[in-house]
Structures are given as structure tokens and as C-alpha cells.
């Protein structure tokens, strides 16, 4: 992969967790972004401790040679109107535009169990009951994609455990039923593996729509426990189901993933996004581990 076309970023979720604020609650924003830069990353996504004052945020990032590449957006297309979603969406676009980003991410949370601590993730996932429900969902997603496109953004939708778009089949259906000019994919190898899919095959089948990449690995022993004990997504995160590429406890084969990205001449951000308990997995140590792994296997 060519360094002038692909940039590496890392998500703050390894330092502080938006859905589980007790994880990394003691870690400051300044520590987070300083360690991202120290580990050798060029960009980052946005976390809940980031200042919303764009001048202040720009100052902190410029000191560390970092830039914002994306922020999660919580789509509520299954539970709220298009106008309600658009209003919040446009607020985020204004913020990201000011920060120089051109990707807006996120997944559907309105009909999901991803944020519910006591709902088993494999039993409570979001579902749409009828074909009409699905058509409305994809219509609204397409409309927000147009809003993003008209402002120079790519909407990169994130397939996610516990949601209406979790499996490869659901992801392909979502892509097939939306306009490729307006709706793109935020590919995440960890979520595909978690969902029981082959992440390399999933990338091969979706690469033409991929506009943003999340890299994480899976600890298979924790995933087995999640299934056996009927655990929620958040309990899985707390237990360490995710880790970074390059961790010896992981199980994903990244070679075919990197090969597909290279063969497709992927351009954009590759983001290490592995939510963990920082008390168990030191964020700087794991960020450096991931950065070293990516450099050794891609040359980036």
C-alpha cells in the first residue's frame, strides 16, 4: 500500500470508552492524544472527552501532528424520523467539516442491543420485521448519504454487532439497496469475525464500497465465553473480546485483508479501533504494538 494514499489512525476507544465511561475514566484527553502521536499515528477518531470547541481541539491536535479522520454517528433510522436524524447528522457534519474530515461513520442504534448491558448480543440484535421496514431504513440512510455527499463527505456505514446490519448477508443487502454514490461501508474485520463471518471474504465482497477501514482482532477464548454464557456486547468488551492487530492473543489472519486492500488500491484511512479496558491493556503499549504490526506487514 502506498503511504501517500493510505493514512493510519487510531480510535480513542482504547483509552476511554463512550459506552462504558468507567473504562478509562481517569485518563485525560491530553494523555490520549499524546500517546496516539507517540505511537506513530497520523490521525484519530473522536471520543467523548474531546473538546467540542474546534479552535481548542485544532490546537491540541496540531501540537501532536494529528488530524481527525471520522466520528461515529448514532443513526436512529428505525425509531426516529428522517428529519430528526438529519438535524443531528448535519450538526456532526458541521463539526467534522471544521476539523477537516471527509468521512462520517456510525451505525444503527435505534433498534439494537449493542448498548444494553444485560441483553445477550447473539439473541437481542436489532431486526426489521417487514420488507417495508427495511425499505424505509435504506431509503432514510440513502437520504442522509445524499446530505453527506452534497457537503463533500462520504457516509461510511458501520456494520456492528447487536444491530440490524450485523452479518455479511445484511451488509450486502444494505449496500445493494442503497446508492453507491451516497452510501459507503466502514469495514470492520473484528465485527465480521464476531458475527461468525470470514473477515477476509467479507472484505473481498464489499471492497468496491469500502470508504473507511477499522482494524481490530478477536480473543477467541473470550468470544467462546460470550456465546456460552449468553453475554451482552458491553460485557464482551469489558472481558476483552477485542484486541489490536499484532496481539498474540488474537486470531484473525490479516494477510489476506491487507492483500485485498492493496490489490484494490484502497485510498483513505485505516484505523486501529480496538476497545479494551485500559486497566488490563495499557493503551500506549497496545497502540505501539498495533503500529509496529501494520508497519511490518504493509510497509506503511
C-alpha positions, 0 to 999 in steps of 0.5 A: 500500500502506498503511504501517500494514499493510505493514512493510519489512525487510531480510535480513542476507544482504547483509552476511554470508552463512550459506552462504558465511561468507567473504562478509562475514566481517569485518563485525560484527553491530553494523555490520549492524544499524546500517546496516539502521536507517540505511537506513530499515528497520523490521525484519530477518531473522536471520543467523548472527552474531546473538546467540542470547541474546534479552535481548542481541539485544532490546537491540541491536535496540531501540537501532536501532528494529528488530524481527525479522520471520522466520528461515529454517528448514532443513526436512529433510522428505525425509531426516529424520523428522517428529519430528526436524524438529519438535524443531528447528522448535519450538526456532526457534519458541521463539526467534522467539516471544521476539523477537516474530515471527509468521512462520517461513520456510525451505525444503527442504534435505534433498534439494537442491543449493542448498548444494553448491558444485560441483553445477550448480543447473539439473541437481542440484535436489532431486526426489521420485521417487514420488507417495508421496514427495511425499505424505509431504513435504506431509503432514510440512510440513502437520504442522509448519504445524499446530505453527506455527499452534497457537503463533500463527505462520504457516509461510511456505514458501520456494520456492528454487532447487536444491530440490524446490519450485523452479518455479511448477508445484511451488509450486502443487502444494505449496500445493494439497496442503497446508492453507491454514490451516497452510501459507503461501508466502514469495514470492520474485520473484528465485527465480521469475525464476531458475527461468525463471518470470514473477515477476509471474504467479507472484505473481498465482497464489499471492497468496491464500497469500502470508504473507511477501514477499522482494524481490530482482532478477536480473543477467541477464548473470550468470544467462546465465553460470550456465546456460552454464557449468553453475554451482552456486547458491553460485557464482551468488551469489558472481558476483552473480546477485542484486541489490536492487530499484532496481539498474540492473543488474537486470531484473525489472519490479516494477510489476506485483508491487507492483500485485498486492500492493496490489490484494490488500491484502497485510498483513505484511512485505516484505523486501529479501533480496538476497545479494551479496558485500559486497566488490563491493556495499557493503551500506549503499549497496545497502540505501539504494538498495533503500529509496529504490526501494520508497519511490518506487514504493509510497509506503511 
